[in-house]
Amino acid sequence: MTEQDPLAVAALRAGSAEAREPLARVAGRDPWLLGELARVIALQDLRPGDRAEALELLSRIERPAPDHQGLYAQLAFVTGDRARAAELLRVFPTIPEPVRTGLSVDLANPYAGGEGQWRFADLLPGPAVRVTDGAGVPFDRLTAGWAQRVGHAERITTILTTYRPGPGLLTAVRSLAAQTWTNHEILVIDDGSPHGHDEVLRRAAALDARVRVIRLPVNAGTYAARNAGLDAATGDYVTFQDSDDWSHPLRLERQVAPLQGDPAIFSTTSVGMRVTGDLLVTRLGFPQTRSYNLSSLMFRREVALRRLGHLDPVRKGADAEYVERARAVFGRPATYHLPGPPLALIRLSGTSLSSADHRPGWMHPARRSYLSAFQAWHRHLAAGAADPVHPRPEAPGTARPRAFAAPRQMLGRTGRRVFDVVLAGDWTVRDAGLGQLRALQSRGLRVAVLHLDDLTNLRHALANLDTEVQDAINAGTVDQIELCDDVRTRLVLVRSPAVLRYPPAGLSGVRTDRVVIEARTAVAPRRCVATSRRLFGADPLWAPPGPAARAALAATPGGLALTDLDLPATVDPDDWRLDRRGPRADRPVVGRHCLGNRAEFRRLRDLLPDPARFDVRLLDESGSGGRAFGRGGPPRGWLVFDAADLSLRNFLYQVDFYLHLPTDDAPTDPEPAVLAAMAAGCVAVLPHRYAPAFGDAAVYCHRGELADTVGTLHARRTVLHRQSARGQDFVRDRHGHDRYANHAAALIS
């Protein structure tokens, strides 16, 4: 698959219909961008008519890219236009082969109105599968041809959990009983189903003498049930299967082979294929018919219990955590993924644990929070700084300290939570506001964080929460909420209007007495108001960081409701203080933490003179530097650091003078990046119009004066040290977190 457009990637990740707008604005008549826009609309499918609109967009593109050709054909098929899908396969010879194969199989599927030679069996290994005659959907009538059975002294236990089982359970058990590996224990763990399902469980037990049914007294979730099975298992190896899936007869034999052949391998996984009850394989937006089958995990039982313990007993997602935990403890090569054709068929249904939590390019926010939490814990495991053994509660519902946080939805917990303040913002970025949160907590306020995406930060790699914030959440010193939680709070502080501009779809359970948006400028004010009403049930007030931003917000056409108090930018001076005993080098070192896009780098290039008299160092937070400078790279004497390779603190340690050269219309109130640099002892160099806000804490110059200004100050060591100290005093006296907390606490009432 070719690289996707970053705006399309961001829109899909945001799960926001409004997030299509930036892509729509730039698409014009560009065939690639129009195809990407159609892809976003079709895969989001958030509004009535989205798929029809996507079809219409694709039909207008004269020569769509191969990926968009495949999407077009898939979309025609899933919307019921089989004739158009077949015609598109004919007229577009460059449709990617896996998409073409899936559609060709589905168009010939006799159980879905197809005609022609149905080659479904070719998608799986031999012996060939077929559908027998009889009642029930085709999936439940699958069988495979004869295969040589294998006897062995080592036993495999397959754990199959079920709740309110139907005919699919019998299909799953039959497929396990037909495995070629004969030393096989099949444990059916019933997760507290009511008595009306006794007959299905009885029939499952009667299918094979190796089947044992274990009934749990209460429903505790799939992974708690798997833990019960893990405790009851007698096999040398353990694997899992979902209760309505089908395993190929060779699955166990093929997955155990690497474990028997290499003692360094702890576990194996295999490929699956997701299909409907009618055995359709086409899934809109998925370029492959095959997929990674997490439930196929097979591992050494005794080693797992000793080194890893049990699965996390959350309601969703614990299989992914267990696989990743194993990789953190044993190393990634110790989990071997079998290549090749699918060894299982995974039934697609609206009741599966993941069906509502995943779409192409999108993951439910609660799932993302869980992923971020366990990956933070796994980093500590890999470093040997935490115990990987996850104990099993003695009984369902038993309270035990968690090693890492999990959203309440995934823990199966309900009930309202009450807070004084919710800080809503993009918590994936560094220094997002943990210091301000701590200052609010120190006043006895109940505070929680709510992650909302800034669309700009979704264009490339999907980031977890900031490490420091996530560690605090995992330690239980910071509460995290989700929009799907039932929450009441006195105040929601939105850290930036950017997180309200492209809001996620869906309902919100968070309600508040007051919403306050921290803003320097009025970004999409009407959208922010509408989003505030929908997500929090209240119209927002706007809080500027100082008098300059207040004047700018007050001048917004149509007017904005402003708070009486400002919410100033603040930092923790002690966190940023560095040992500075003089200049960093013989020549002045000037630098900037670049948070913007390519335009910021180009503006710096145009504003700075030829740096023959000083060095320029930039910390690229957004990853835009390389694209901004092109093939020629940055100017001579410039060093551009990627934020992933160098912390802001270490960057500031290299810098004598911190440049702040914003656009002419930017408000002059102190910004966090400048305050952090000043707290670290850098001398802030600002335009003259900033003098009323910073006083003698900074130095000022015009563009043409920069070289002389920094050169003169750099040569006078004592004067440079005094100027650095004035900046640090300014931050400590006027911009510590206590000031922010005092103003925020006043806004509650």
N, C-alpha and C positions, 0 to 999 in steps of 0.2 A: 504494500500500500504506500502511495506517495505521501510526502509530508503534508499534514493538514495546516490550513491557515490558522495562525495564532488567535485571531478574533473568533473563528469558529470553535476552536478548542476551548476558549474562555467561555463562550456562550453556552456550550454544552455542559461544561463543568459547573457553571453557575445555576443551571436549572431554572433559568429566568427567561420568560418570553421577551422582556424588555432588553435583554442582553443581545438580542439579534440586531438591535438598531445600529451599533457601530459598524457591523459588517454590511448591513443594508446600505449605509451611507457611502461606503467606499466601493461597493460592488459595481455600480454603474452597468455597463454592458460587458464587463470582463467575464468571459465564459467560465474561468476557473472559480472566481469569487461568487458568481451566480450559482454555480454548482455547490459550492460550500454553504451558501445561504440556504439553498434547498435542502441540503443534508441536515443542517441545524433544525430547520422547521419540521422536517419529517421525523427526525429522531426525538426531538423534544415532544412533539404532539401534545402541546399544552392547551391549545384552543380548538374549538370546533372549526373544521375546515382546514386545519394545518396540512394534512396529507394531500388534500386536493390542491392547495396552494403550492406545495412542493412539486407535485406532478406538473402543474402548469409552468412553473419556473424551469423545470428540467426540459419540458417540451420546447421551450423557446431557445435553448442552447443548440446551435447548429452542429458543433463538434464537441460534445462534452468529453472531459478526460475519462480514461478507462474506469477509474474508481467511481465517478459519477454515473457512467453508463451502467455499472453494476447496481448502484443504488436505485437508479431509474427502473431497471428491470425488477428488482426486488420489491420496490414500492408498488409497481403495477400489479405484481402477483399478490401481495398481502392485502391490497385494496380490492381484490376480486377480479381484476381485468387480466385474465389469463391469456387472452388473445394478444393483448398488447405486450405482455411479458414475453411470449413466444416470438413475436415480431421483433422486439428489441434484441433478443438473443441472435436473431438472424441478421439484422442490419448492423450490429455492433460486434465485429469479430474480436475486438480487443477487450471485451469484458473479462475481468480477472477470472482465471480458470476455476478456483474454488466456488465463486459465485455462480458461474455458468454450470458447473457440475450440480450444485445444489438445486438450482432452478430446473435444470433438465430432469433430474430425478423427481422433483415435485410435480412437474407438469405431466409426468407419466404415471403418477401415483393413482392406482385404481380406487383407492379408498377416499380420494379427494376429487373425484371427477376427472382424473387424468386418463390419457390414452397413450398407447405406444408401449415400448419395452421399458419396464420399470426396473432400474438397476440399483435399487436400494441396497441389496446384499453386497454390491461391489464396494460400498463405503466401509465395510467391516471386514475383519480377517476371516479366513475359513476356520472351521466348517461354516458353510453358508447358512445364513438365517432365512427363515420364511415365516409366513403368517398362516396359521392353521385355520380350518373352518370352525365355525361355532359362534357363540354369543360373545358380546363385549367388544370394546374398541380394538383395533389391530394391535396396539402396543401390548395388550394383555393376552394376545394369541400368538406371541412370538415364540419361536423355537429354533434350535440350531441342529445341524446334522451331527452325525456320530463323530466323536473324537476319542483317541486313545486315552484311557485313564491312567493316572500316575499315583502309585502308592509310595509313601515315604514315612519315616519314623517321626519327622517333625510335623507338628500340628499347626494349622492356621485357624484362628477364630475370627469369624465375621460377625460383627455387631450391627444389628439392624434395629433401629428404634422406630416406634410407631405411636401415633395418637389418633384415636377414632379411625381405625384401619378400615379399608374397603378392599375391593378386588385387587387393587394394585399391590397390596402386601403379598398376596398369593403369587403374583407374577414375580416379585422380587425373590421370594423364597424358592420358587421353582428354579429360577436362574442360578441361585446359589447351590441348590442341590445337584444341579447338572454340571458343576465344575469338574474339570479333569483331575484336580488335586483332591484325592479322596480322604486324606486324614484331615477332616474339616469339621469344625464345631460351628454351628449356626445358632447364635443367640438372638432371639427376638425379644427386645425389651419394650414392653408396653408402658407408656408414660402416663399412667393413671387414666386410661380410657374408661368411660362409663360402661355399665354391664351390658348395654345393648350391642356391644361388639364382641361378646364372648364367642360367638359362633365362628367369626372370621379367624380369631386367634386359635380356636380349636382346630379348624381346618388347616391352618398354617403348620401347627405342630404335627399334624397327621401326614404331612407331605413327605417327611423323611425322618428316619430314626435319629439323625444327627441334630435335629432342630429342638431347641429348648426354649420355652416361653417363660419369661420372668416378668411378673406384673408388679409395678410400683404402686404404692398406695395413693399418691397424689401426683398431679401433673407438675413437673419441675422444669420441663424444657428438654430439647433434643440432647444437649451436651451433658446435662446432669444424668440423663438416661444412659448416654454412652459411658459415662463414668461408672455407673452401676454395672454395665456390661463389662467394662475393663476389670473391675474387681472380681467378677464372676468367671472371667475367661480362664481357660486352661491351656490355650495354645502357646506355642513358642513365638508365634507372630500373631499380630492382631490387625485387622483391617475393618473398614466400615462400609456400609451401603445405605443409601436413603431408601425409605420404606416403599417407594413406588417406582424405583429404577430397575433396570435389567442389566445383568452382567453377562458378558460373553463367556462361554465355557472355559476359555483359556486365560481369563483375567488373573486368577490366583496363581496359576502355574507360571505365567510370565512375570508377574510382579515379585514373586518370591525368589526367582532365579538370581538376580543381582545380590540379594541379601545372603543367599547361600554361597555365592561365589566370592564375596569380598567382605571380610569382617569389619572393614572400615565404614561400610555403608550401614547407616542406622535405619533408613526408611526409603520407601519408593512410592511414587505416584504414577498415574497413567492418564491416558487421554480418554475423554468421553465425547459423546455427541448428543446435543440437546435436540429432542424431537417432540412433536405433539402426540396426542393419543392416536391420531391418524397417520403418524410416522412422517409428517412433513418436517423437512430439515432447514428450510429457508428462514432466516431470522433477519429482519430489517436492520441494516447498519452493521451487520457482522460479516466480515469478509471471508471467514472460514466456517466450514461446517463442524470442525473439530474444536474442542475447548479443553482447558485444564480441568481435571476432575478432582476437586479437593477431597471428596468423600472416598476416593480410592486409596487414601493414605494407608500404607501397610508398614508396620514397624516391629522392632524387637520388643516383646512385652516386658520382660524383666528389666531390661535396660531403661525402657521408658518410665516405668514406675519408680526406678531408683534415681534416675537423673533428671527427669522432667516432671514426674507426678501426673496429675490428672488434667483433663481439659478444663478450661475456664467455664464455669456453669452459667454463662450468659445465655440469652435466648437466641442470639444470632451471632455468626461470625467467628465462633471459637475454633473451627477447623483451620481457618487461615492463621489464627494466632498460634495454634499448636505446631503447625508446619514451620512457621517462622521462628518459634521458640527453639525447635530442634536445630534449625540452621544456626541460630545464635550460639547454642551450646556446643554442637558438634562440628560446626562449619558447614558452609553451603554444599560442598561436594558430598557430604554424608547423606543428603537426601537426593536420591537419584530419580530423575523423571524419565520414564520410558518413552522414547519416540515411537513413531509408527501409527498404525490405524487405531481407531477407538476400541477400547475394551469394555465400554459400558454405554448404555443409552440412558440419558438423563431426561426424565419426563418433564415437559414444560406444562406448568399449571399455575393458575393464579393464587394457589394456596401455599406455594413453596416459600421457604424462609427468605429467599433472596429476590423473589419476583418483583416486589414493589420497591426494592432498595437499590436496584441497578438498572440503568439504561446505558446504551452506548455513549461513552464519554461522561457519564454522570454517576455519582454515588450519593446515597442518602447522607445528609449531614451527620446523623448519629453514627453511621458506619465509619465516616471519615474521622469522627472524634475517637471512636474505638481504635481505629488503625493508628492514629497518632499516639494514643496512650500506650498501646502495647509495643509499638516500635521504640518508643522512648525507654520503656523498661528493658526491651531486648538489647538496646545499646549498653545498658549497664550489665546485662548478663554476659554479653560478648567480651566486656572488659573485666569480667570476674568480680564485679562490684555488687552483685545481688545473687540471691538464691533462686535458681530456676524452678525448684520443685513447687508445683502448685497443689496444695493439699485439697482433698475432697471433704466438703462438710459432712459431719456425721449424719445429718438428716437434712432434707430439703428445707431451705429457709434459715438454716443455722447461720448466725452472724459471725463472720470471720474477717479479719483485716485483709483487704485486697492489696495485691502487689502493684496494681495500677488501676486507674479509674475506668469506669464504663458508664455510658449514658443510662439513665433510669429506664428508658424504653427497652434497652437491651438486657437489663437486669429483671425486667418484668415488674417493675415497681410503679405504682400509681399514687395518686394523692397530690394535693397542692403543696407547693413550696413557697415560702414568703421571704422576701428580701427587702432591704432598704434601698439598695442601689444595684442596678445591673449595668455593667460596662460593656457596651456593644461595639465591636469593631473587628478589624482584621487582625487576629492574634497570631498569624503566621509570620508577621514581620518582627524584626528585632526592636526592642524597646517600645513595645506597643502600649504599655501603660501599667506594667506590674508594680512599678514604684508608686504610682498614684493609687492603685488598688490597696497596697499595703498601708499607705497613709490613711485611707478611708477606714480600713479595718482597725487601725490603732485608735480610732475614735469610737470604737464599739459598734460600728455599723455592719450589718449583714450585707455582704457584697458577693456578687457572682459575675462571671464573664460569659458573654454570648458571642460566638464567632459568626460574623457576617463577612462575606467575601467582597473585597475590592476587585472589580473585574480586571484591572490592570495586572494583578498578581496571579491571575489564572491562565495567562497566555502561554506559559511555558511549563515547567515542571510543577506538578501539584504538590504543594508544600504542606507538611505537618505544622502543628502549632509551634511557636518559638520554643526552643528547648527549655529555657528557664521557666516559662509559663507552664509548659506541659509537666515538667518535674514537680512544680508546685501543686498542680491539679492531682497528679498521681500520689503525692504525699498527703493529700487531703487538707492542705492549708489554703487552697483556693477552690471554690465551687464553680463548676461549669454547668450551664444549662443549655438546652436546645429549644428551638422554636416550637417543637412538638410537645414540650413539657407543659404541665399546668403550673403556671408561675404568676404570682402577684408581687408587685414591687412598687415602692413609692416613687422611684425615679429611675428612668432609663437614660443613661448618658451615652449618646452615640458619638464615638470618637472622631468620625469624619463623615460628611455627607456622601462621600463616594460609596459607602457600603449600603446606602439606601437608594442609590440611583438605579441599580439593576437588581431588584430584590428577588429572592427565590420564590417560586410558585408554591402554592399550598397554604394550608391553614396555620395559624399561630395560636398557641395557648398562653402566650405571654401578655399580660395586661398590667397597666401602670397608671398611676395618678398623673404623672408628668413625664414628657419626653423633652430632652434638651440635646440639641445637635451642636457639637463643637465645630466651628467653622471660621476660616479666614475670609472666604469668599462664598457667595451664594451659588452653589453648584446644583443645577436642576431643582430649584426650590419647589416647584409644583409637584414633581415626582416624589421628592422627599416628604412632602406633606402627605401625599396619598399613601406612600409606603408606611409612614409612621402610623397613620390611622389603621391600616390593614394589619400590620404586624403587632402593634402595641395598644391600639384602641384610643389614641389621644393625638391631638394636633401638637406639633412640636414648637418649642421655643428655640431660638438660635443664640448661642453663646459665643461671642468673639473672644480672642485671646488678649485683646488690648484696644486702645482707643482708635488706632488706625483701621483695624478690621471692623470695629463697631461703626465707624463712619461709612465704610464700604458696604456693609450689610444694610445699614439704614437707607442707603441710596438705591437699593434694589427696586426696580420697577414693580409696582403692585404692593410693595412694603412687606416686611417680615416682622414677626413678633419676636422681640429680643428680650433676653434676660436682663435684669437690672445689674447683675454682677458679671464681670468677665471671668473666664476660665483660662488663666494664663498658662503658657507652655512652661513646663517644669522638668527638672532632672534631679538626680541624686548626686550632689557634688562629691560625696565620698566615693561613689562608684567610679567616677571618672578621674579622680585626682591621680596624677602621674608625677614621678620624680623628675623635675626639670632643673637642671643646673646651668643651662645656657643653650645656645643654638645647637641644632642637630648636626650641622656640617659647616664647612668653610663658606659655602654659598647658602643664601636663604632657601628654605624649603617651603613652598606654598602648596596648599592642598584643599580639596573639597570632597565631601561625601555626596556623591551624585545619586539622587533619588528619582530623577525624572527620566524622560525618554531621550531619543537621539538629538532632539532639538537643544537640550541642555548642554550636551557636549559640543555641539556646533556653536552655540552661543559663547561658550568658554573659549573655544578656538578663535573666534572672531574678536573677542574682547581682550584676550591676553596678548601682550606684545611678544616678539621673538624672545624666548626666555634665555638669552645669553647670560643674564646676570642672576638667574635663580632657577631652581628645579621645580617642576610641577608634578604633583602626585595626586591621583584621583582614585577614589574607592567607588567602583561601579556596582551599585546595589541592584539595578534593574537589568543588567546584562546588555545594555544598549551601546556600550562604548565601541565594541568591534564594528558593529554595523554603521555607527555614526562616522567613523574615520575611514572606512572602506579599505581597499587593498593597500593603500599607502601607509596605513597605521597612524598612530598619534604623532603630533609634531615632535621634532627633535627636543630632547630634554624632558619629555613627559613620561611618567610611569603610570599605567592604569592597572589597578588591582581588581580582581574579581572578588566580590563580597564573600563568596564561598571559601576563598583561600586565605582571607585575612580578616580578623575581627576589627570592628570599628575602633576599639580601644588601642589595639596594636598599630592601626593605621595612624591614629592621632598622635601616637608617640613619635612618629617620624616627622611630624609637621610642625614648623615654627609659626606659620601664618595661615589662618583659615580664611579662605576666600568666600565671600557671600556676594554674588553678583547677579541678583534676580532681575526679572523683567521690570520695567519702569512702573508698572501698575500694581506691583505686589505690595501688600500692606507691610508696614515697617515694624510691626510688633515682633518681639524676639521669637525665633523658631527653635524647636528642640535640637536640631542638628547644630545650630550655631551655639546654643547654650552648652551642649555636651562638649564641643570643641573648646569653649572658654573654660569650662570646669576642668578639662584636661590640661589646661595651661597654654593652649594655643592663643595667639593674638588674633582677634577677629578683625578682618579688613572689610569695611563696609562702604557703600556710597554715602555721601554727605547727608542725604535726607534721613538717614537712620540715627543721626546724632540726638534728636529729642528722646528717642527710646532707650539708647544705650549710654548716653553721656560719655564720661571719660573711660568707660570700661572697654571701648573699642577704638580703633584708629580708622580714619576716613580718607578717601582719596577718589579722584576721578580716574578714568581708565588710563590716561596717559601718564598719571603720576605713580602708578603701582610700583614700577621698578625702583624709583627713587625712594618711595615711602618705605618699602620693606628693606631695601638696601641700607638706608640710613639707620633704621631701628635695629637691624641685625648687627650692624657694626658697633653699636653701643650696648654692650652686654648688660650693664646695670639698668639702663633705661628699659631694655627689653624685658628683663626680669620683673621690674616694677609694673610694666603694662600687663604682663601675664597675671600678676597677683591681683591687679584691679579687676580684671575680668573674672577671676575666680571669686573674689569677694562679691561682685555684682550678682553672680549666679546664686551664691549661698544666701545672700541677704534678701533677694527679690524673687527667686525662681526655684526654690526648693519645693518638694512635694507637699509639705505642710500647707503652703499657701493654696495650692490647688484643692486639697482636701477641705480646707476651711470654706472656700467658696462653694464647692460641690455640696457640702453638708448643709449650707444655708439654702441651697436651691431645693432641698427636700421639702422644706416647709413653705 
